[in-house]
Amino acid sequence: MLKMSQIERTIQLENDIILPVFGQFDSNIRKIEKSCGVQIVNRGDDVKVVGEERGVHKAWNVLNSMAALARRGEEITEQNLEYFISSAEEADLQELEKVYDNLICITANGRPLKPKTMGQKNILIL
């Protein structure tokens, strides 16, 4: 049951991206809940975020960004998660997600080189 000052927002995640987004033993979700002061509940494809408006908005943005990475087949690392959490209120997350779309080059051993932050993107492009 929602308290008077709480809101609820739902995001739908496909079954194949729930595990990467939630992390092993739901570690990613626990970190988001703690940093945003929200509760996250999974029911089938629906993931509900409940809490104060500001925290719900921040957590919902982080979940959307993580889902976008997972849909592209990218690994969600602790560094990605920390960056999304710290940037959720400060930066335009659509702009942040574009950073992950930009392949800079292929290394000598055949691995793609992609910037992990907007600062890295600016340096690598120069």
C-alpha positions in Angstrom: 0.0 0.0 0.0 1.3 3.4 -1.0 1.8 6.1 1.6 0.4 9.5 0.9 3.7 11.0 -0.4 4.8 7.9 -2.4 4.4 7.2 -6.0 4.7 4.1 -8.1 6.1 3.8 -11.6 6.3 0.6 -13.7 8.8 -0.5 -16.4 8.4 -3.6 -18.5 11.5 -5.7 -19.0 11.7 -8.7 -21.3 12.6 -12.0 -19.6 16.0 -12.2 -21.4 17.2 -8.9 -19.9 15.8 -9.2 -16.3 18.8 -11.2 -15.1 21.5 -8.8 -16.5 19.6 -5.8 -15.2 18.9 -7.3 -11.7 22.4 -8.7 -11.4 23.5 -11.8 -9.5 21.4 -12.3 -6.4 19.6 -9.0 -7.3 22.8 -7.1 -6.4 22.1 -4.3 -8.9 18.6 -3.8 -7.7 19.6 -3.6 -4.0 22.2 -1.0 -4.9 19.6 1.1 -6.8 17.1 0.7 -3.9 19.7 1.9 -1.4 21.0 4.8 -3.3 17.5 6.1 -4.4 15.6 5.2 -1.3 13.0 3.2 -3.2 11.6 -0.3 -3.2 11.8 -2.3 -6.5 9.4 -5.2 -7.0 9.4 -7.7 -9.9 6.1 -9.3 -11.1 6.6 -11.1 -14.4 7.6 -8.6 -17.0 6.6 -5.6 -14.8 9.1 -4.0 -12.5 7.6 -1.6 -10.1 9.5 1.2 -8.4 7.8 2.6 -5.3 8.9 5.6 -3.1 9.3 9.3 -3.0 8.9 11.0 -6.4 12.5 12.1 -6.7 13.9 8.7 -5.8 11.4 6.8 -8.1 12.3 9.1 -11.0 16.0 8.5 -10.5 15.7 4.7 -10.1 13.4 4.5 -13.1 15.9 6.4 -15.2 18.7 4.1 -14.0 16.6 1.0 -14.8 15.8 2.3 -18.3 19.5 3.0 -19.0 20.5 -0.5 -17.8 17.7 -2.1 -19.9 19.0 -0.3 -23.0 22.5 -1.7 -22.5 21.1 -5.2 -21.9 19.0 -5.0 -25.0 22.1 -4.2 -27.0 23.8 -7.3 -25.5 26.3 -5.2 -23.5 27.4 -6.4 -20.1 26.2 -4.4 -17.1 29.2 -3.8 -14.9 29.4 -2.3 -11.4 31.1 0.7 -13.1 28.1 1.1 -15.5 25.7 0.9 -12.6 27.6 3.4 -10.4 27.9 5.8 -13.4 24.1 5.6 -14.2 23.2 6.1 -10.5 25.5 9.1 -10.1 24.4 10.6 -13.4 20.7 9.9 -13.2 19.8 13.4 -11.9 22.6 15.4 -13.3 22.8 14.4 -17.0 20.4 13.7 -19.7 20.3 9.9 -19.7 19.5 9.7 -23.3 22.7 11.5 -24.0 24.5 9.1 -21.6 23.1 6.1 -23.4 24.5 7.4 -26.7 28.0 7.2 -25.3 27.6 3.4 -25.2 26.5 3.3 -28.9 29.8 4.8 -30.1 32.4 2.4 -31.2 35.8 4.2 -31.3 37.9 1.4 -32.8 38.9 -2.2 -32.7 42.0 -3.1 -30.7 44.9 -5.2 -32.0 43.3 -8.3 -30.4 40.0 -7.7 -32.1 38.1 -6.2 -29.1 35.9 -3.1 -29.6 37.0 0.0 -27.8 34.1 2.1 -26.5 34.1 5.0 -24.1 32.4 4.4 -20.7 31.9 8.1 -19.9 31.2 11.2 -21.8 34.7 12.5 -20.8 36.3 9.4 -22.3 34.3 9.8 -25.5 35.6 13.4 -25.9 39.2 12.4 -25.2 39.1 9.3 -27.5 37.6 11.2 -30.4 40.3 13.8 -30.3 
